Structures are given as C-alpha cells and as structure tokens.
C-alpha cells in the first residue's frame, strides 16, 4: 500500500512538472540501428502541410544521447544560390562547431530533392543544445537573399528524443520561437546512442517511457 502511495505521489509530481495529461505512451520501435532525420520534405502540395516562411536554421535540445551521421540541404537552395553552401551543427552554448559539410551545385548529380553528406559520427549527450545553420560562403550578411521555394516539412523529433526550440531567419538576428508549420533549408540525420530501456522524458505531448 505504501509503495502505491509513493508511486502516486511521484506520478503527480511528474504531471505537475511536465504539465501533462496523466497517460503513458510507449516510444515506437526505435533502436541504435534506426537512422532518423529531423525533417522530411514534401515537394507535392498537400492539405496536411502549410506553405510558410523559410529559415536558415534551427536550435534543438537533446533528451537522450544521439549520434550525428549526416547533414542535408535542399537541392533547390544550392542550385539557386549558385555558390558554395555550408551546413554546420554548432554547440549553441559555446558556439563551437561540432560538424559541418559544404555543398556545391556541381555535386548535384543524383537528381534528388535533398543533397546529403556523411559526417564523422559525433555523440551529442543528453542536455546538449545544438544549432543547425546554413550559410552561403562569402555572404557575410547571413541572409539567403533567394526566392523562397514552396516548402512542406514534416518535423521529426524521434518521439521526443529531441525538442526543437527556435528558428533562425539569419545568423545576425535573434532566433524566434519554434513552430511546427515552419520550414528550413537543412536537416541532419542521426542514430540513438545507447539503450533506451528505462528512458523517460516529458515533452509537451505526453510522458514517454521504455
């Protein structure tokens, strides 16, 4: 009986802290070999996706260690810029570069809507605050100055393993709050680092446990 009372108290504390409805949700079938991406682009118009402002980057918070494997950018951005474009993953706190990749239109031979480059695997620990940013090399203004293409992006936080925090219009402006109806030029791919057994987080949409 006493254990049940303690459990109820702990559950109530989690409810208050996370501002959740008291339901438990299981993470989907995600393991260390699952390759995930922060967003999936849709080139065909759909009622499920809303055309919106494009951003050159975003910030995020890691709730469970992940390993970065690749940086991606929209092909039309590189084509329109007709210049070298660099995608970087930065530590938002220290401003240190973690990984980066440079793209050029000459490399665009796959015909895919997304250009991808593999980067050295790097473990982002729990609590890491990161930033993905797109820069046109030689452009010091931080602005893309390009005609913005239509964009329908399905954001993917891996069922709460990461949280998207802010959006970046250009590198010289203060970031704005994240919106799920937003769109960015870049994304990154990652895998889970370590076992998810016993893992719990408190995203806004529910309490997740394995």
KEFIZA-750811 format. One record per residue (C-alpha): chain; x, y, z; residue number from 0; residue in one letter. Coordinates in steps of 0.5 Angstrom, whole numbers. Example, Ala and Ser with C-alpha at 12.3 -4.5 7.8 and 13.67 -1.06 7.14 Angstrom:
! residues 2
<r kette="A" east="25" north="-9" up="16" nr="0" rest="A"/>
<r kette="A" east="27" north="-2" up="14" nr="1" rest="S"/>
***
This chain:
! residues 210
<r kette="A" east="0" north="0" up="0" nr="0" rest="X"/>
<r kette="A" east="6" north="5" up="2" nr="1" rest="X"/>
<r kette="A" east="9" north="3" up="-5" nr="2" rest="X"/>
<r kette="A" east="3" north="5" up="-8" nr="3" rest="X"/>
<r kette="A" east="2" north="12" up="-5" nr="4" rest="X"/>
<r kette="A" east="9" north="13" up="-6" nr="5" rest="X"/>
<r kette="A" east="8" north="12" up="-14" nr="6" rest="X"/>
<r kette="A" east="2" north="16" up="-14" nr="7" rest="X"/>
<r kette="A" east="6" north="22" up="-11" nr="8" rest="X"/>
<r kette="A" east="12" north="21" up="-16" nr="9" rest="X"/>
<r kette="A" east="7" north="21" up="-22" nr="10" rest="X"/>
<r kette="A" east="3" north="27" up="-19" nr="11" rest="X"/>
<r kette="A" east="10" north="31" up="-19" nr="12" rest="X"/>
<r kette="A" east="11" north="29" up="-26" nr="13" rest="X"/>
<r kette="A" east="5" north="31" up="-28" nr="14" rest="X"/>
<r kette="A" east="6" north="38" up="-25" nr="15" rest="X"/>
<r kette="A" east="13" north="39" up="-27" nr="16" rest="X"/>
<r kette="A" east="11" north="37" up="-34" nr="17" rest="X"/>
<r kette="A" east="4" north="40" up="-35" nr="18" rest="X"/>
<r kette="A" east="2" north="33" up="-38" nr="19" rest="X"/>
<r kette="A" east="-5" north="29" up="-38" nr="20" rest="X"/>
<r kette="A" east="-3" north="23" up="-34" nr="21" rest="X"/>
<r kette="A" east="-2" north="18" up="-39" nr="22" rest="X"/>
<r kette="A" east="4" north="14" up="-41" nr="23" rest="X"/>
<r kette="A" east="6" north="13" up="-48" nr="24" rest="X"/>
<r kette="A" east="11" north="8" up="-51" nr="25" rest="X"/>
<r kette="A" east="16" north="10" up="-56" nr="26" rest="X"/>
<r kette="A" east="16" north="7" up="-63" nr="27" rest="X"/>
<r kette="A" east="20" north="2" up="-65" nr="28" rest="X"/>
<r kette="A" east="27" north="6" up="-65" nr="29" rest="X"/>
<r kette="A" east="34" north="3" up="-63" nr="30" rest="X"/>
<r kette="A" east="41" north="4" up="-64" nr="31" rest="X"/>
<r kette="A" east="41" north="2" up="-72" nr="32" rest="X"/>
<r kette="A" east="35" north="6" up="-73" nr="33" rest="X"/>
<r kette="A" east="37" north="12" up="-78" nr="34" rest="X"/>
<r kette="A" east="33" north="18" up="-76" nr="35" rest="X"/>
<r kette="A" east="32" north="25" up="-79" nr="36" rest="X"/>
<r kette="A" east="30" north="32" up="-76" nr="37" rest="X"/>
<r kette="A" east="25" north="33" up="-82" nr="38" rest="X"/>
<r kette="A" east="22" north="30" up="-88" nr="39" rest="X"/>
<r kette="A" east="21" north="35" up="-94" nr="40" rest="X"/>
<r kette="A" east="15" north="34" up="-99" nr="41" rest="X"/>
<r kette="A" east="15" north="37" up="-106" nr="42" rest="X"/>
<r kette="A" east="8" north="36" up="-107" nr="43" rest="X"/>
<r kette="A" east="3" north="40" up="-104" nr="44" rest="X"/>
<r kette="A" east="-2" north="37" up="-99" nr="45" rest="X"/>
<r kette="A" east="-7" north="40" up="-95" nr="46" rest="X"/>
<r kette="A" east="-3" north="37" up="-89" nr="47" rest="X"/>
<r kette="A" east="3" north="42" up="-90" nr="48" rest="X"/>
<r kette="A" east="2" north="49" up="-90" nr="49" rest="X"/>
<r kette="A" east="7" north="54" up="-94" nr="50" rest="X"/>
<r kette="A" east="11" north="58" up="-89" nr="51" rest="X"/>
<r kette="A" east="17" north="62" up="-88" nr="52" rest="X"/>
<r kette="A" east="24" north="59" up="-90" nr="53" rest="X"/>
<r kette="A" east="29" north="59" up="-84" nr="54" rest="X"/>
<r kette="A" east="37" north="58" up="-85" nr="55" rest="X"/>
<r kette="A" east="37" north="54" up="-78" nr="56" rest="X"/>
<r kette="A" east="34" north="52" up="-72" nr="57" rest="X"/>
<r kette="A" east="36" north="50" up="-65" nr="58" rest="X"/>
<r kette="A" east="35" north="44" up="-61" nr="59" rest="X"/>
<r kette="A" east="35" north="40" up="-54" nr="60" rest="X"/>
<r kette="A" east="38" north="33" up="-54" nr="61" rest="X"/>
<r kette="A" east="34" north="29" up="-48" nr="62" rest="X"/>
<r kette="A" east="38" north="22" up="-50" nr="63" rest="X"/>
<r kette="A" east="45" north="22" up="-53" nr="64" rest="X"/>
<r kette="A" east="45" north="21" up="-60" nr="65" rest="X"/>
<r kette="A" east="50" north="20" up="-66" nr="66" rest="X"/>
<r kette="A" east="50" north="25" up="-72" nr="67" rest="X"/>
<r kette="A" east="52" north="22" up="-78" nr="68" rest="X"/>
<r kette="A" east="50" north="27" up="-84" nr="69" rest="X"/>
<r kette="A" east="48" north="34" up="-86" nr="70" rest="X"/>
<r kette="A" east="43" north="35" up="-91" nr="71" rest="X"/>
<r kette="A" east="40" north="41" up="-95" nr="72" rest="X"/>
<r kette="A" east="35" north="42" up="-100" nr="73" rest="X"/>
<r kette="A" east="38" north="42" up="-107" nr="74" rest="X"/>
<r kette="A" east="34" north="48" up="-110" nr="75" rest="X"/>
<r kette="A" east="37" north="52" up="-105" nr="76" rest="X"/>
<r kette="A" east="44" north="50" up="-107" nr="77" rest="X"/>
<r kette="A" east="42" north="51" up="-114" nr="78" rest="X"/>
<r kette="A" east="39" north="58" up="-114" nr="79" rest="X"/>
<r kette="A" east="45" north="60" up="-110" nr="80" rest="X"/>
<r kette="A" east="50" north="58" up="-115" nr="81" rest="X"/>
<r kette="A" east="55" north="58" up="-110" nr="82" rest="X"/>
<r kette="A" east="58" north="54" up="-104" nr="83" rest="X"/>
<r kette="A" east="54" north="53" up="-99" nr="84" rest="X"/>
<r kette="A" east="56" north="51" up="-92" nr="85" rest="X"/>
<r kette="A" east="51" north="47" up="-87" nr="86" rest="X"/>
<r kette="A" east="54" north="47" up="-80" nr="87" rest="X"/>
<r kette="A" east="52" north="44" up="-73" nr="88" rest="X"/>
<r kette="A" east="54" north="48" up="-67" nr="89" rest="X"/>
<r kette="A" east="54" north="48" up="-60" nr="90" rest="X"/>
<r kette="A" east="49" north="53" up="-58" nr="91" rest="X"/>
<r kette="A" east="52" north="55" up="-51" nr="92" rest="X"/>
<r kette="A" east="60" north="55" up="-53" nr="93" rest="X"/>
<r kette="A" east="59" north="57" up="-61" nr="94" rest="X"/>
<r kette="A" east="64" north="51" up="-62" nr="95" rest="X"/>
<r kette="A" east="63" north="48" up="-69" nr="96" rest="X"/>
<r kette="A" east="61" north="40" up="-68" nr="97" rest="X"/>
<r kette="A" east="61" north="38" up="-75" nr="98" rest="X"/>
<r kette="A" east="60" north="42" up="-82" nr="99" rest="X"/>
<r kette="A" east="59" north="40" up="-89" nr="100" rest="X"/>
<r kette="A" east="60" north="44" up="-96" nr="101" rest="X"/>
<r kette="A" east="55" north="43" up="-102" nr="102" rest="X"/>
<r kette="A" east="56" north="46" up="-109" nr="103" rest="X"/>
<r kette="A" east="52" north="45" up="-115" nr="104" rest="X"/>
<r kette="A" east="57" north="41" up="-119" nr="105" rest="X"/>
<r kette="A" east="56" north="36" up="-114" nr="106" rest="X"/>
<r kette="A" east="48" north="36" up="-115" nr="107" rest="X"/>
<r kette="A" east="48" north="29" up="-120" nr="108" rest="X"/>
<r kette="A" east="43" north="25" up="-116" nr="109" rest="X"/>
<r kette="A" east="37" north="29" up="-118" nr="110" rest="X"/>
<r kette="A" east="35" north="28" up="-111" nr="111" rest="X"/>
<r kette="A" east="31" north="34" up="-108" nr="112" rest="X"/>
<r kette="A" east="36" north="33" up="-102" nr="113" rest="X"/>
<r kette="A" east="43" north="33" up="-102" nr="114" rest="X"/>
<r kette="A" east="46" north="29" up="-97" nr="115" rest="X"/>
<r kette="A" east="53" north="29" up="-94" nr="116" rest="X"/>
<r kette="A" east="56" north="24" up="-89" nr="117" rest="X"/>
<r kette="A" east="60" north="27" up="-83" nr="118" rest="X"/>
<r kette="A" east="64" north="24" up="-78" nr="119" rest="X"/>
<r kette="A" east="60" north="21" up="-72" nr="120" rest="X"/>
<r kette="A" east="59" north="25" up="-66" nr="121" rest="X"/>
<r kette="A" east="56" north="24" up="-60" nr="122" rest="X"/>
<r kette="A" east="51" north="29" up="-57" nr="123" rest="X"/>
<r kette="A" east="50" north="28" up="-50" nr="124" rest="X"/>
<r kette="A" east="44" north="29" up="-46" nr="125" rest="X"/>
<r kette="A" east="42" north="36" up="-45" nr="126" rest="X"/>
<r kette="A" east="46" north="38" up="-51" nr="127" rest="X"/>
<r kette="A" east="44" north="45" up="-54" nr="128" rest="X"/>
<r kette="A" east="45" north="45" up="-61" nr="129" rest="X"/>
<r kette="A" east="44" north="49" up="-67" nr="130" rest="X"/>
<r kette="A" east="44" north="48" up="-75" nr="131" rest="X"/>
<r kette="A" east="45" north="54" up="-79" nr="132" rest="X"/>
<r kette="A" east="46" north="55" up="-87" nr="133" rest="X"/>
<r kette="A" east="51" north="60" up="-90" nr="134" rest="X"/>
<r kette="A" east="53" north="62" up="-97" nr="135" rest="X"/>
<r kette="A" east="60" north="62" up="-97" nr="136" rest="X"/>
<r kette="A" east="62" north="69" up="-98" nr="137" rest="X"/>
<r kette="A" east="56" north="72" up="-96" nr="138" rest="X"/>
<r kette="A" east="57" north="76" up="-89" nr="139" rest="X"/>
<r kette="A" east="50" north="79" up="-88" nr="140" rest="X"/>
<r kette="A" east="47" north="72" up="-86" nr="141" rest="X"/>
<r kette="A" east="41" north="73" up="-91" nr="142" rest="X"/>
<r kette="A" east="40" north="68" up="-96" nr="143" rest="X"/>
<r kette="A" east="37" north="73" up="-101" nr="144" rest="X"/>
<r kette="A" east="34" north="68" up="-105" nr="145" rest="X"/>
<r kette="A" east="27" north="67" up="-108" nr="146" rest="X"/>
<r kette="A" east="24" north="62" up="-103" nr="147" rest="X"/>
<r kette="A" east="21" north="56" up="-106" nr="148" rest="X"/>
<r kette="A" east="15" north="52" up="-103" nr="149" rest="X"/>
<r kette="A" east="16" north="48" up="-97" nr="150" rest="X"/>
<r kette="A" east="12" north="43" up="-94" nr="151" rest="X"/>
<r kette="A" east="16" north="40" up="-88" nr="152" rest="X"/>
<r kette="A" east="15" north="34" up="-83" nr="153" rest="X"/>
<r kette="A" east="19" north="35" up="-77" nr="154" rest="X"/>
<r kette="A" east="21" north="29" up="-73" nr="155" rest="X"/>
<r kette="A" east="23" north="30" up="-66" nr="156" rest="X"/>
<r kette="A" east="24" north="22" up="-66" nr="157" rest="X"/>
<r kette="A" east="18" north="22" up="-61" nr="158" rest="X"/>
<r kette="A" east="21" north="27" up="-56" nr="159" rest="X"/>
<r kette="A" east="28" north="25" up="-56" nr="160" rest="X"/>
<r kette="A" east="30" north="32" up="-58" nr="161" rest="X"/>
<r kette="A" east="26" north="38" up="-58" nr="162" rest="X"/>
<r kette="A" east="26" north="44" up="-63" nr="163" rest="X"/>
<r kette="A" east="27" north="50" up="-59" nr="164" rest="X"/>
<r kette="A" east="28" north="56" up="-64" nr="165" rest="X"/>
<r kette="A" east="28" north="58" up="-71" nr="166" rest="X"/>
<r kette="A" east="34" north="63" up="-75" nr="167" rest="X"/>
<r kette="A" east="32" north="67" up="-80" nr="168" rest="X"/>
<r kette="A" east="39" north="69" up="-81" nr="169" rest="X"/>
<r kette="A" east="46" north="69" up="-77" nr="170" rest="X"/>
<r kette="A" east="45" north="76" up="-75" nr="171" rest="X"/>
<r kette="A" east="38" north="76" up="-72" nr="172" rest="X"/>
<r kette="A" east="36" north="73" up="-65" nr="173" rest="X"/>
<r kette="A" east="32" north="67" up="-66" nr="174" rest="X"/>
<r kette="A" east="25" north="66" up="-66" nr="175" rest="X"/>
<r kette="A" east="20" north="61" up="-62" nr="176" rest="X"/>
<r kette="A" east="20" north="54" up="-66" nr="177" rest="X"/>
<r kette="A" east="13" north="53" up="-70" nr="178" rest="X"/>
<r kette="A" east="11" north="46" up="-73" nr="179" rest="X"/>
<r kette="A" east="9" north="50" up="-79" nr="180" rest="X"/>
<r kette="A" east="16" north="53" up="-81" nr="181" rest="X"/>
<r kette="A" east="21" north="50" up="-86" nr="182" rest="X"/>
<r kette="A" east="28" north="50" up="-86" nr="183" rest="X"/>
<r kette="A" east="33" north="49" up="-92" nr="184" rest="X"/>
<r kette="A" east="37" north="44" up="-88" nr="185" rest="X"/>
<r kette="A" east="37" north="38" up="-83" nr="186" rest="X"/>
<r kette="A" east="41" north="33" up="-80" nr="187" rest="X"/>
<r kette="A" east="41" north="25" up="-79" nr="188" rest="X"/>
<r kette="A" east="43" north="21" up="-73" nr="189" rest="X"/>
<r kette="A" east="42" north="15" up="-69" nr="190" rest="X"/>
<r kette="A" east="41" north="13" up="-62" nr="191" rest="X"/>
<r kette="A" east="47" north="12" up="-57" nr="192" rest="X"/>
<r kette="A" east="46" north="7" up="-52" nr="193" rest="X"/>
<r kette="A" east="40" north="3" up="-49" nr="194" rest="X"/>
<r kette="A" east="33" north="7" up="-49" nr="195" rest="X"/>
<r kette="A" east="31" north="2" up="-43" nr="196" rest="X"/>
<r kette="A" east="28" north="6" up="-37" nr="197" rest="X"/>
<r kette="A" east="29" north="12" up="-41" nr="198" rest="X"/>
<r kette="A" east="23" north="17" up="-40" nr="199" rest="X"/>
<r kette="A" east="22" north="25" up="-42" nr="200" rest="X"/>
<r kette="A" east="17" north="30" up="-41" nr="201" rest="X"/>
<r kette="A" east="15" north="33" up="-48" nr="202" rest="X"/>
<r kette="A" east="9" north="37" up="-48" nr="203" rest="X"/>
<r kette="A" east="5" north="32" up="-52" nr="204" rest="X"/>
<r kette="A" east="6" north="27" up="-46" nr="205" rest="X"/>
<r kette="A" east="11" north="22" up="-42" nr="206" rest="X"/>
<r kette="A" east="15" north="17" up="-46" nr="207" rest="X"/>
<r kette="A" east="18" north="11" up="-42" nr="208" rest="X"/>
<r kette="A" east="21" north="5" up="-45" nr="209" rest="X"/>
***
